Amino acid sequence: MHDIEKHYARVFSGQSGKQVLSHLRSLTIEKILGPNVSDEELRWWAAQKALVHQIENLINRGNNPTQ
């Protein structure tokens, strides 16, 4: 799995990759849902948020292979 981690780190290391990751974070992790959000919307948001966290974890492991 270490090769894919290095690829994620490389893809998101440049300015464009950082901007894309920032955009993904703003759409998911940093998004605030209103009080009237449905269960379906909440589950969809949680899945998107988990995917962005997974990408960030792969980037971190690719940048720090000993951890």
Secondary structure as GFF3:
##gff-version 3
##sequence-region A 1 67
A	DSSP	alpha_helix	2	11	.	.	.	ID=ss1
A	DSSP	alpha_helix	15	27	.	.	.	ID=ss2
A	DSSP	alpha_helix	39	63	.	.	.	ID=ss3
###
